[in-house]
Amino acid sequence: MRTYIGGHQVVSDTDFVELALGTPIELWLGVEGESEMERAARLAAARDILADNPDLPDRVSQVAAEAIEAFAPELFNVIPLVRPAVRRTRSRKGAAA
């Protein structure tokens, strides 16, 4: 089955996030080995995008919530543990300790 967002085919998880948000992931997370100048330029671009799209953080939260909801059964695939029977002793009133 193929998935499309806005007419673009999604071929990876990264594609899904980038197409859903409209920005590359690297813009927000950075890349390994980037220089201070590259980092400053990336952060300036991110600030401009947030200024132009004040609803972007809400969209990011929505995408994250939808992803968690879609994959929750796999994320929380736990096996219930059986609790061992606990043998209770009867306390005696007035018994010396």
Sequence and secondary structure as in RCSB ss.txt:
>XXXX:A:sequence
MRTYIGGHQVVSDTDFVELALGTPIELWLGVEGESEMERAARLAAARDILADNPDLPDRVSQVAAEAIEAFAPEL
FNVIPLVRPAVRRTRSRKGAAA
>XXXX:A:secstr
  EEETTEEE SHHHHHHHHHSS HHHHH  TT  HHHHHHHHHHHHHHHHH TTHHHHHHHHHHHHHHHHHHHH
T                TT   
